[in-house]
Amino acid sequence: MNIVLWVVQGLLAVLFLVAGAMKIFAYDRMKAMAAQRNPGGELPMSRGLPRFVGITEVAGATGLVLPWGTGLLPLLTPLAAVGLAVIMVGAVVKTMRNDSVAFPVATLVACLVVIFGRGL
């Protein structure tokens, strides 16, 4: 079970690290991609919200791996997964309006696996 949890934590960490970095460093590119998907539409949020979400995703990705891996404050790993699960609930709600919710729901379930697998 420990190996499965490490694989899930590693995949989630990579996913959230990349997604968070995109929100922090490539906002203009993300905005252009959204405009291509929805011509004439505007990205319905300011630059501050994606940057905040990106920073929390990068922090959460770090929290999924480092505390449990180093043995320093391992309680932070399931707490990081809780924070990322909250973000994913918001992603599911936002995605329900326009797109398929399969990926956000799968990511939310993976966060829940880490939360309960690591003892919260």
Residue pairs with C-beta under 8 A, 6 or more apart in sequence:
1 117
4 117
5 113
5 114
5 117
5 118
8 110
8 113
8 114
8 117
9 64
9 65
9 68
9 77
9 114
10 65
11 110
12 61
12 64
12 81
12 84
12 107
12 110
12 111
12 114
13 61
13 62
13 64
13 65
14 61
15 61
15 107
16 57
16 58
16 60
16 61
16 64
16 84
17 57
17 58
17 61
17 62
19 54
19 57
20 53
20 54
20 55
20 56
20 57
20 58
20 60
20 61
21 54
21 58
22 29
22 30
22 54
23 30
23 50
23 51
23 53
23 54
23 57
24 51
24 54
24 55
24 58
27 47
27 50
27 51
30 43
30 50
31 43
34 41
34 43
35 41
35 42
35 43
53 87
56 83
56 87
57 84
57 87
59 80
59 83
60 80
60 81
60 83
60 84
60 87
61 84
62 80
63 76
63 77
63 79
63 80
63 83
64 77
64 80
64 81
64 84
64 114
65 77
66 72
67 73
67 74
67 75
67 76
67 77
67 80
68 74
68 77
68 118
74 118
77 114
77 118
78 114
78 115
78 118
78 119
78 120
79 120
81 111
81 112
81 114
81 115
81 118
81 120
82 111
82 115
82 120
84 111
85 108
85 111
85 112
85 115
88 104
88 107
88 108
88 111
89 108
91 104
91 107
91 108
92 101
92 104
92 105
92 108
95 101
95 104
